[in-house]
Amino acid sequence: MLVLVTTLTAALLSLAGLAVWEAHETSRQRAAEQMLGTARAMALLVDQEFARAEALLQGVAADPDVAAGDAQAFLNSATRLGRALDGLVMAMAEAPGFQLANTLRGTLPPGHPMAPGLDAVFGTGRTTISNLYSGTVTGRPAVSIAVPIPREEGPPRYAIGITLNRARLTEALTRQHLPPGAVAAVLDGRHVVVARTRREEEVVGLPATPAVARGLAERGEGVVEKLVNQDGEVSVVAYARAPTSGYAVALAVPEALFAQARNASLTQLATQALPVAAGGLLLAFLLGLRLRGALAALPGGGAGPRIAEVEELARALSAANAARAGSEAALRDRTAWLEATQRAAQVGTWDHDLRTREVRWSETMWTLYGLDPAGAGPLTPRFFRSLVLEEDLPAVDAGMAEALRSGTYALEFRIRRGDGAVRWMRAQGVLERAEDGTPLRLLGANLDITERRELAAEREALLAQKDLLVQEMHHRVKNSLQLVQGLLLLQARGAEPGLAARLREAAGRIVSIASVHRRLYEGGPGPQQDAADHLAGLVEDLSRSVGHAAREIRLEAAPGLRLSPERMAALGLLATELVTNALKHGAGCITLRLAHDAEQAELVVQDEGPGFPPGFDPARSQGLGMRVALAMARQLRGTLRVAEGPGGRVTAMLPILPPSSPTPADPAASR
């Protein structure tokens, strides 16, 4: 009996140890997935730092004087940023790659180079981010970002760049509250270390380990186990590339942390199970002796069958005890790893039992809410609602109602932490139902998104500032056009009749250009506007112009043709010139008609006058109005033709180009 119990106990202990080992491997895989999720989150934070810098640059680039290449205007705009600049060095450069001025040294002499790699902004016309380089001003390791200042035609001539504070990149890594012994690093596009949470000064500028660099080049993200990092530690490394900047983040956790949890579980199993097994063996031995003696004293013997029954009972008891000990150890091991991965990713989990109204929070949830579970009181739905800002409670109630309806819980709301700070939370969960559809419980996770919301608000403020600067630019253009018109009319007063007529004609064209410009910047939002609405505004302006109030201008424009500002300006000038020509040389009602299909648009201007003489060719016309109209039609890649006979009719056939197709300048118009 004793031998049998000993054999069964050893087998059960082995099975319990195997269960602990398998549980550890499962927890290890989950921990690796959590590490990869943390690396992705860090990579997004790195992208946010570049987006913050890009928003600052776009706000400065919107200044019309800066766009014209005024270095002093650039320095003035940068000074107005004040605290938003946070001590960063901002520079303005001119193609092919030389600085004009920067916020550290002011206006610079010719030939001062940009940061290495940023000169590509002039070739691509897009935002460019450098790799790590030695600063042209400070000589220290630095990374920079540059945005082009676009022009209506041709590649950009000027660009604005800013040197990022690498300390902000390091701070973005530490926001994740890394587990003890973990280290994180930011890598540039060449997989060189840019920032690091430990031994930064020694490691910045060194290349990433070959396994990480190869994984980034082939897959963009992944996990490498048992890798010796740059501190000489054997680690598990998770890496992920940022989707926008092309930079990457690597997160290393010492292999010892993984082995420590496994060994602790095995040790705990041994310390708890072995005494129980030894006690069980001793009891089995003593019980066997007493039973043997008792059965031997019974009349008629029969000890053999009774002893077998007792031994079977002992085996069953030993097996149950060993299985229970192994299951408890495996459960503790999995729980410990789940809590560790949640702390690393700063994700809190919760469980709301809808039948008992019981709520359970993970340890990280208490940390996110800044509360001590020991002194917080009972955790109930009412307690949770007391933490939510009052104005966000209706949204929380609506989110719960939607979860009960659709089974999905997704919500962003504000809470007041235990220390009084207001933070934004994103909650995501799923609803579990019984077989009959009755809601049982809601399980989910919370993530602090305060930094993301603040960055979005800051970006909106910068975009609003940009819009204000654009409106100011349009206002200045309008005033300048009015000034030019006034000067032309003033010159016409004292000029001889022929010159005076030409000056008044030029002033009239300035009015037409001003009308087209005003209608463009007062049009609807978005990169494109509806041509029918634009022409309606121009017809209204022409009908009110001096000397034309008695002539009717009828508009027949089909809606739905949306054009970019460049093409809309050319179309507006074309229509204005043709209608003005009909007002001067035609008679009766003037009809402006716009029709279009998927491939081309037809613009027709017709009056009730005598029309054009036989053989009239717009390309050979000496009239300035017809020459301008022909130039605008060519700029739109279209053709212009006139119909002979009564009722002057001019037709422009214009192809409809995709939004990405540029409108080239007309060579004839530039001569």
VOGU-3710 file (C-alpha; in Angstrom, 3 decimals, decimal comma):
1> mlvlvttlta> 0,000/0,000/0,000  2,804/2,383/0,944  4,639/1,771/-2,343  1,466/2,379/-4,335  0,688/5,658/-2,531  4,285/6,817/-3,004  4,163/6,080/-6,744  0,874/7,898/-7,223  2,062/10,917/-5,208  5,246/11,243/-7,317
11> allslaglav> 3,219/11,007/-10,523  0,753/13,652/-9,397  3,562/15,997/-8,338  5,139/15,588/-11,778  1,833/16,381/-13,455  1,391/19,456/-11,266  4,894/20,649/-12,169  4,157/20,093/-15,870  0,913/22,068/-15,501  2,798/24,944/-13,892
21> weahetsrqr> 5,373/24,871/-16,720  2,690/24,901/-19,426  0,852/27,709/-17,642  4,098/29,664/-17,542  4,658/29,187/-21,280  1,104/30,355/-22,010  1,597/33,374/-19,763  4,925/34,051/-21,459  3,261/34,150/-24,876  0,587/36,505/-23,579
31> aaeqmlgtar> 3,232/38,691/-21,966  5,097/38,854/-25,291  1,878/39,936/-27,026  1,341/42,586/-24,352  4,926/43,789/-24,834  4,299/44,095/-28,566  1,123/46,084/-27,849  3,113/48,381/-25,551  5,767/48,858/-28,262  3,011/49,798/-30,741
41> amallvdqef> 1,560/52,295/-28,265  5,018/53,836/-27,739  5,504/54,076/-31,514  2,227/56,007/-31,775  3,451/58,376/-29,038  6,630/58,972/-31,075  4,445/59,808/-34,089  2,475/62,220/-31,889  5,677/64,115/-31,013  6,473/64,522/-34,715
51> araeallqgv> 2,851/65,551/-35,399  3,099/68,189/-32,663  6,227/69,633/-34,265  4,653/69,508/-37,747  1,608/71,437/-36,508  3,887/74,198/-35,151  5,672/74,405/-38,504  2,421/74,521/-40,497  1,176/77,402/-38,345  4,304/79,448/-39,096
61> aadpdvaagd> 4,306/78,495/-42,803  0,772/79,926/-43,175  2,083/83,479/-42,640  2,033/85,152/-46,104  5,274/87,057/-45,431  7,041/83,848/-44,410  5,727/82,135/-47,551  7,303/84,973/-49,570  10,732/84,189/-48,070  10,931/86,990/-45,467
71> aqaflnsatr> 13,439/85,697/-42,880  12,612/88,425/-40,359  8,891/87,628/-40,601  9,805/83,996/-39,878  11,747/84,990/-36,748  8,836/87,184/-35,590  6,342/84,327/-36,075  8,612/81,909/-34,217  8,950/84,403/-31,346  5,168/84,645/-31,060
81> lgraldglvm> 4,992/80,901/-30,444  6,573/81,517/-27,024  6,173/78,559/-24,698  4,836/76,359/-27,484  8,350/76,328/-28,966  9,674/74,961/-25,636  13,279/75,919/-26,387  13,385/74,023/-29,697  15,471/75,402/-32,559  13,376/76,346/-35,615
91> amaeapgfql> 14,974/77,282/-38,936  13,925/78,630/-42,332  15,756/77,336/-45,416  15,898/78,036/-49,137  16,391/75,542/-51,954  18,565/73,644/-52,558  19,218/73,321/-48,792  20,728/76,379/-47,084  19,418/78,069/-43,936  18,315/81,692/-44,084
101> antlrgtlpp> 17,676/82,097/-40,344  17,095/80,132/-37,146  15,778/80,966/-33,702  19,174/80,409/-32,054  21,376/82,700/-34,184  18,892/84,900/-36,045  19,577/85,725/-39,701  22,436/83,612/-41,075  25,059/84,342/-43,742  24,729/82,507/-47,083
111> ghpmapglda> 25,874/78,909/-47,290  24,759/77,648/-43,864  23,519/74,055/-44,548  20,287/72,427/-43,382  20,224/69,306/-41,254  21,388/66,257/-43,245  18,586/64,665/-45,205  16,077/67,502/-44,812  16,967/69,009/-48,205  14,807/66,226/-49,691
121> vfgtgrttis> 11,795/68,369/-48,747  12,471/70,541/-51,830  12,432/67,546/-54,165  9,434/65,688/-52,751  7,331/68,670/-51,698  6,274/66,679/-48,615  7,058/66,688/-44,905  10,508/65,166/-44,325  11,957/63,671/-41,115  15,711/63,254/-40,703
131> nlysgtvtgr> 17,630/60,382/-39,203  19,937/60,980/-36,221  22,715/63,456/-37,033  25,210/65,741/-35,317  23,520/69,148/-34,880  24,728/71,897/-37,225  24,425/74,434/-34,377  25,067/72,527/-31,123  27,080/69,563/-32,393  24,962/67,206/-30,248
141> pavsiavpip> 22,920/64,257/-31,582  19,635/65,560/-32,970  16,654/64,735/-35,177  14,640/67,250/-37,184  11,467/67,604/-39,237  10,832/70,018/-42,118  7,698/71,080/-44,013  7,681/72,761/-47,436  6,034/76,108/-48,118  4,024/75,261/-51,260
151> reegppryai> 3,867/77,432/-54,347  1,135/77,588/-56,967  3,560/76,356/-59,613  6,751/74,342/-59,442  8,580/72,776/-56,506  8,754/74,627/-53,169  11,410/77,297/-52,811  11,311/77,660/-49,036  10,890/75,255/-46,131  10,712/75,468/-42,342
161> gitlnrarlt> 12,289/72,907/-40,016  12,508/72,273/-36,294  14,888/70,234/-34,157  13,026/67,891/-31,820  13,842/67,708/-28,144  15,038/64,125/-27,712  14,073/64,351/-24,032  10,413/64,463/-25,141  10,912/61,197/-27,021  12,402/59,634/-23,887
171> ealtrqhlpp> 9,499/61,019/-21,846  7,037/59,454/-24,290  8,648/56,079/-23,579  8,441/56,476/-19,800  4,709/57,306/-19,917  4,042/53,583/-20,193  5,361/52,847/-16,648  7,707/50,076/-17,693  8,149/47,001/-15,465  11,292/46,852/-13,260
181> gavaavldgr> 14,439/46,253/-15,278  12,800/46,998/-18,643  14,411/49,415/-21,094  12,893/51,087/-24,187  14,535/52,882/-27,109  13,507/54,959/-30,131  15,153/54,006/-33,445  15,370/56,181/-36,559  14,809/55,066/-40,142  18,295/53,484/-40,268
191> hvvvartrre> 17,632/51,596/-36,990  20,039/53,793/-35,016  19,219/54,566/-31,364  17,821/58,104/-30,996  16,535/58,052/-27,396  16,633/55,511/-24,562  15,298/55,176/-21,033  18,642/53,920/-19,614  22,306/54,741/-20,346  21,092/57,130/-23,038
201> eevvglpatp> 24,306/59,118/-23,450  26,324/55,915/-23,983  23,939/54,157/-26,362  22,518/56,991/-28,544  24,055/56,727/-32,003  24,663/52,960/-31,824  22,851/50,658/-34,272  20,122/48,311/-33,083  20,980/44,651/-32,676  20,995/42,803/-36,029
211> avarglaerg> 17,958/40,663/-35,151  15,828/43,745/-34,382  17,072/45,641/-37,463  16,350/42,634/-39,681  12,864/42,198/-38,215  12,023/45,879/-38,731  13,204/45,716/-42,350  11,259/42,530/-43,133  8,069/42,722/-41,027  7,960/46,089/-39,250
221> egvveklvnq> 7,152/44,526/-35,856  7,739/41,374/-33,850  9,225/39,764/-30,732  12,728/38,281/-30,350  13,481/36,033/-27,379  16,766/35,450/-25,549  18,496/38,378/-27,251  21,522/40,081/-25,703  20,706/43,806/-25,643  23,108/46,766/-25,604
231> dgevsvvaya> 23,385/46,514/-21,796  24,674/42,940/-22,084  21,457/41,478/-20,619  19,656/38,466/-22,067  16,205/39,872/-22,793  12,927/39,408/-24,611  12,647/42,299/-27,095  9,428/43,571/-28,723  9,721/46,102/-31,548  7,243/48,057/-33,699
241> raptsgyava> 7,543/50,699/-36,417  5,624/53,988/-36,155  3,127/54,185/-39,065  3,734/57,854/-40,023  7,291/58,894/-39,164  8,999/55,617/-40,071  10,774/55,597/-36,706  10,512/52,515/-34,460  10,412/51,573/-30,763  12,124/48,578/-29,143
251> lavpealfaq> 11,135/47,349/-25,646  13,404/44,898/-23,796  12,402/42,979/-20,636  15,082/40,853/-18,906  14,724/37,114/-19,436  15,316/36,751/-15,686  11,881/38,259/-14,984  10,213/35,514/-17,000  12,292/32,751/-15,366  11,760/34,280/-11,913
261> arnasltqla> 7,971/33,872/-12,092  8,320/30,289/-13,359  10,820/29,315/-10,677  8,726/30,994/-7,989  5,700/28,963/-9,064  7,680/25,698/-9,029  9,208/26,529/-5,654  5,804/27,369/-4,243  4,433/24,091/-5,583  7,281/22,187/-3,969
271> tqalpvaagg> 7,046/23,942/-0,593  3,289/23,414/-0,412  2,849/20,030/-2,039  5,824/18,130/-0,631  4,852/18,528/3,066  1,309/17,534/2,178  2,592/14,499/0,285  4,926/13,514/3,119  2,133/13,850/5,661  -0,154/11,820/3,465
281> lllafllglr> 2,443/9,052/3,147  2,957/8,981/6,896  -0,746/8,813/7,560  -1,127/6,116/4,922  1,666/4,102/6,558  0,166/4,412/10,040  -3,326/3,716/8,776  -2,087/0,662/6,937  -0,439/-0,730/10,068  -3,562/-0,239/12,161
291> lrgalaalpg> -5,852/-1,668/9,524  -3,609/-4,661/9,019  -3,632/-5,366/12,746  -7,382/-4,846/13,036  -8,180/-7,040/10,073  -5,837/-9,759/11,270  -7,753/-9,898/14,540  -11,069/-10,443/12,805  -12,383/-14,011/12,851  -12,142/-15,776/9,544
301> ggagpriaev> -9,381/-13,519/8,170  -10,435/-11,699/4,976  -7,754/-9,050/5,376  -6,672/-9,071/1,734  -9,851/-7,664/0,117  -10,383/-5,077/2,861  -6,805/-3,830/2,642  -7,195/-3,414/-1,129  -10,276/-1,237/-0,622  -8,481/0,982/1,856
311> eelaralsaa> -5,500/1,341/-0,431  -7,803/2,383/-3,302  -9,386/5,051/-1,086  -5,953/6,359/-0,093  -4,890/6,612/-3,715  -7,995/8,621/-4,606  -7,431/11,059/-1,728  -3,759/11,580/-2,630  -4,601/12,204/-6,288  -7,248/14,789/-5,402
321> naaragseaa> -4,882/16,687/-3,077  -2,064/16,763/-5,616  -4,340/17,898/-8,460  -5,756/20,697/-6,326  -2,292/21,940/-5,341  -1,134/21,993/-8,969  -4,235/23,848/-10,181  -3,891/26,492/-7,469  -0,238/27,085/-8,338  -1,015/27,405/-12,059
331> lrdrtawlea> -3,855/29,838/-11,343  -1,601/32,022/-9,171  1,057/32,018/-11,862  -1,376/33,123/-14,588  -2,857/35,830/-12,375  0,598/37,221/-11,558  1,535/37,415/-15,230  -1,739/39,044/-16,237  -1,255/41,772/-13,623  2,365/42,311/-14,723
341> tqraaqvgtw> 1,428/42,728/-18,394  -1,412/45,120/-17,517  0,973/47,302/-15,516  3,437/47,334/-18,422  0,776/48,417/-20,950  -1,088/50,696/-18,481  -4,365/48,959/-19,316  -6,839/48,333/-16,514  -9,450/45,577/-16,752  -12,864/45,357/-15,088
351> dhdlrtrevr> -15,758/42,924/-14,665  -19,361/44,039/-13,983  -21,766/41,257/-12,955  -25,174/42,493/-14,136  -27,082/40,014/-11,962  -25,441/40,752/-8,601  -24,275/44,317/-9,540  -20,836/43,308/-8,256  -17,885/45,139/-9,852  -14,271/43,959/-9,852
361> wsetmwtlyg> -11,196/46,002/-10,884  -7,668/44,924/-11,655  -4,761/46,495/-9,784  -3,952/48,729/-12,780  -7,532/50,099/-12,801  -7,046/51,400/-9,270  -3,752/52,983/-10,374  -5,388/54,677/-13,404  -8,057/56,181/-11,148  -5,509/57,224/-8,497
371> ldpagagplt> -7,267/55,285/-5,716  -6,257/52,920/-2,932  -8,508/49,848/-2,955  -8,103/49,481/0,817  -9,725/52,834/1,580  -12,059/53,305/-1,379  -15,078/51,508/0,075  -17,419/49,071/-1,723  -16,863/48,901/-5,482  -20,342/49,393/-6,988
381> prffrslvle> -21,795/51,026/-10,135  -22,768/54,032/-7,980  -19,159/54,402/-6,795  -17,932/54,346/-10,409  -20,482/57,004/-11,442  -19,248/59,240/-8,606  -15,824/59,329/-10,316  -17,205/60,380/-13,728  -17,593/64,109/-14,434  -21,254/65,073/-14,187
391> edlpavdagm> -21,467/66,405/-17,745  -20,208/63,044/-19,097  -22,718/60,887/-17,172  -25,359/60,975/-19,974  -22,772/59,616/-22,420  -21,830/56,849/-19,951  -25,511/55,890/-19,558  -25,975/55,890/-23,338  -22,887/53,676/-23,722  -24,312/51,138/-21,248
401> aealrsgtya> -27,655/51,118/-23,066  -25,879/50,535/-26,384  -23,864/47,682/-24,844  -27,057/45,973/-23,667  -28,500/46,381/-27,174  -25,542/45,503/-29,419  -23,193/43,650/-27,059  -20,324/46,134/-27,587  -19,211/48,810/-25,115  -17,034/51,645/-26,489
411> lefrirrgdg> -16,863/55,067/-24,855  -14,588/58,025/-24,092  -15,297/60,029/-20,933  -13,615/62,097/-18,208  -12,988/61,094/-14,605  -11,658/62,871/-11,539  -8,824/60,872/-10,005  -8,286/60,467/-6,318  -5,662/63,252/-6,409  -8,155/65,657/-8,056
421> avrwmraqgv> -6,694/65,498/-11,578  -9,151/65,237/-14,490  -8,206/62,543/-17,006  -9,751/61,203/-20,235  -10,490/57,463/-20,303  -11,352/55,152/-23,171  -13,387/52,113/-22,160  -13,913/49,090/-24,404  -15,832/45,967/-23,455  -18,050/43,080/-24,524
431> leraedgtpl> -21,297/41,713/-23,099  -21,736/38,082/-22,125  -25,245/36,618/-22,426  -26,937/33,450/-21,255  -28,286/30,945/-23,781  -31,698/32,638/-23,615  -30,155/36,066/-24,351  -30,241/37,393/-20,774  -27,275/39,760/-20,106  -24,914/38,180/-17,575
441> rllganldit> -21,877/40,423/-17,232  -19,871/43,140/-18,978  -16,097/42,723/-19,258  -13,669/45,283/-20,607  -10,566/47,435/-20,266  -9,757/51,116/-19,677  -6,928/53,165/-21,195  -5,828/56,706/-20,241  -6,002/58,826/-23,455  -5,514/62,264/-21,892
451> errelaaere> -2,299/63,024/-23,801  -3,930/62,070/-27,109  -6,936/64,335/-26,463  -4,693/67,246/-25,433  -2,604/66,833/-28,574  -5,754/66,840/-30,720  -6,963/70,031/-29,015  -3,580/71,675/-29,524  -3,621/70,714/-33,200  -7,113/72,186/-33,612
461> allaqkdllv> -5,917/75,446/-32,039  -2,963/75,619/-34,426  -5,210/74,905/-37,415  -7,544/77,686/-36,273  -4,552/80,023/-36,109  -3,591/78,946/-39,625  -7,109/79,675/-40,900  -6,945/83,121/-39,303  -3,641/83,837/-41,052  -5,077/82,675/-44,397
471> qemhhrvkns> -8,079/84,994/-43,967  -5,698/87,846/-43,200  -3,737/87,055/-46,378  -6,932/87,120/-48,481  -7,926/90,430/-46,907  -4,546/91,947/-47,799  -4,842/90,720/-51,405  -8,314/92,257/-51,658  -7,069/95,612/-50,333  -4,076/95,536/-52,687
481> lqlvqgllll> -6,326/94,921/-55,717  -8,602/97,803/-54,679  -5,565/100,053/-54,328  -4,311/99,121/-57,831  -7,774/99,776/-59,286  -7,920/103,189/-57,630  -4,468/104,130/-58,930  -5,414/103,118/-62,489  -8,614/105,200/-62,379  -6,672/108,124/-60,923
491> qargaepgla> -4,130/107,927/-63,782  -6,956/107,750/-66,318  -8,344/111,132/-65,234  -5,427/113,123/-66,587  -4,459/110,920/-69,532  -5,260/111,447/-73,190  -8,498/109,722/-74,328  -6,938/106,614/-75,870  -4,690/105,910/-72,879  -7,492/106,762/-70,448
501> arlreaagri> -9,747/104,167/-72,081  -7,047/101,515/-71,756  -6,431/102,424/-68,100  -10,150/102,202/-67,327  -10,281/98,858/-69,123  -7,360/97,620/-67,014  -9,120/98,870/-63,864  -12,206/96,923/-64,909  -10,146/93,766/-65,227  -8,701/94,338/-61,768
511> vsiasvhrrl> -12,299/94,456/-60,517  -12,987/91,143/-62,297  -9,901/89,531/-60,758  -10,878/90,847/-57,317  -14,375/89,423/-57,747  -13,011/86,000/-58,710  -10,599/86,062/-55,752  -13,305/87,114/-53,277  -15,691/84,426/-54,446  -12,932/81,843/-54,123
521> yeggpgpqqd> -11,953/82,550/-50,526  -15,566/83,167/-49,437  -16,665/79,854/-50,961  -17,553/76,738/-49,035  -15,035/74,774/-46,969  -12,860/72,042/-48,422  -10,206/71,805/-51,135  -12,830/71,999/-53,948  -15,858/74,198/-54,659  -18,932/73,842/-56,834
531> aadhlaglve> -18,550/75,665/-60,160  -22,283/76,515/-60,369  -22,211/78,348/-57,017  -19,030/80,173/-58,004  -20,454/81,340/-61,358  -23,667/82,479/-59,649  -21,644/84,787/-57,415  -19,678/86,176/-60,375  -22,889/86,842/-62,354  -24,280/88,708/-59,359
541> dlsrsvghaa> -21,149/90,897/-59,220  -21,224/91,562/-62,986  -24,915/92,481/-62,872  -24,186/95,119/-60,212  -21,165/96,602/-61,987  -21,319/100,151/-63,289  -22,980/100,502/-66,727  -24,304/96,943/-66,833  -27,295/97,136/-64,521  -29,736/97,417/-67,472
551> reirleaapg> -28,495/94,225/-69,204  -29,885/90,879/-68,056  -27,383/88,099/-67,453  -29,033/84,700/-67,289  -27,193/81,759/-65,679  -27,933/78,121/-66,544  -25,349/76,071/-64,646  -25,625/72,395/-63,759  -24,459/71,711/-60,195  -22,022/68,985/-59,212
561> lrlspermaa> -18,849/70,135/-60,992  -16,290/70,587/-58,200  -12,928/72,151/-59,023  -9,720/72,977/-57,166  -9,033/76,662/-56,380  -6,495/76,904/-59,242  -8,904/75,575/-61,886  -11,833/77,492/-60,387  -9,888/80,755/-60,681  -9,143/80,080/-64,366
571> lgllatelvt> -12,789/79,150/-65,034  -13,998/82,294/-63,245  -11,691/84,566/-65,253  -12,717/82,829/-68,509  -16,435/83,326/-67,796  -15,902/86,924/-66,618  -13,957/87,899/-69,757  -16,536/86,329/-72,109  -19,487/87,962/-70,314  -17,662/91,317/-70,185
581> nalkhgagci> -16,931/91,034/-73,929  -20,654/90,378/-74,566  -21,594/93,393/-72,421  -19,254/95,638/-74,432  -19,819/94,398/-77,978  -23,103/92,440/-77,909  -26,720/93,318/-77,237  -29,787/92,055/-75,396  -29,883/89,305/-72,822  -26,672/87,400/-72,130
591> tlrlahdaeq> -26,850/83,680/-71,325  -24,058/81,935/-69,431  -24,496/78,169/-69,635  -22,420/75,422/-67,939  -23,049/71,736/-68,640  -20,842/68,753/-67,847  -20,580/64,991/-67,816  -17,974/62,616/-66,425  -15,318/63,555/-69,011  -15,722/67,213/-70,016
601> aelvvqdegp> -17,518/70,471/-69,299  -19,038/72,922/-71,802  -19,092/76,662/-71,010  -21,211/78,784/-73,412  -21,684/82,560/-73,435  -24,270/83,892/-75,939  -25,974/87,260/-76,462  -28,637/88,634/-78,841  -26,381/90,975/-80,804  -25,028/90,840/-84,375
611> gfppgfdpar> -22,448/88,191/-83,469  -18,924/87,663/-84,812  -17,879/88,521/-88,361  -17,196/85,724/-90,877  -13,750/84,149/-90,507  -13,231/85,417/-86,953  -10,403/83,441/-85,243  -9,974/83,893/-81,459  -6,299/82,929/-81,739  -5,651/85,933/-84,043
621> sqglgmrval> -7,799/88,434/-82,199  -6,074/91,643/-81,110  -8,622/92,316/-78,360  -7,192/91,889/-74,869  -10,412/90,329/-73,536  -10,480/87,547/-76,143  -6,754/86,927/-75,680  -7,207/86,569/-71,905  -10,178/84,223/-72,425  -8,143/82,103/-74,850
631> amarqlrgtl> -5,245/81,940/-72,348  -7,579/80,783/-69,565  -9,114/78,092/-71,809  -5,647/76,798/-72,653  -4,673/76,829/-68,982  -7,667/74,574/-68,376  -6,409/72,338/-71,238  -9,502/73,210/-73,224  -10,427/74,789/-76,567  -12,268/77,986/-77,466
641> rvaegpggrv> -14,385/78,463/-80,597  -16,901/81,059/-81,818  -20,055/80,656/-83,915  -20,515/83,037/-86,831  -23,741/84,889/-87,507  -26,319/86,643/-85,347  -26,275/86,065/-81,608  -22,620/86,069/-80,574  -21,857/82,606/-79,208  -18,552/81,498/-77,671
651> tamlpilpps> -18,067/77,874/-76,544  -15,263/76,558/-74,345  -14,808/72,766/-74,154  -12,901/71,876/-70,981  -11,728/68,377/-69,950  -12,511/67,283/-66,392  -9,218/66,335/-64,756  -8,823/64,181/-61,625  -8,123/66,168/-58,422  -4,440/65,170/-58,402
661> sptpadpaas> -3,768/66,498/-61,929  -2,031/69,892/-61,869  -3,206/72,766/-64,051  -0,133/73,832/-66,033  0,569/77,422/-66,811  -0,253/78,385/-70,392  2,942/79,103/-72,355  1,127/81,528/-74,593  -0,252/83,470/-71,671  3,204/84,017/-70,240
671> r> 4,617/85,596/-73,344
//
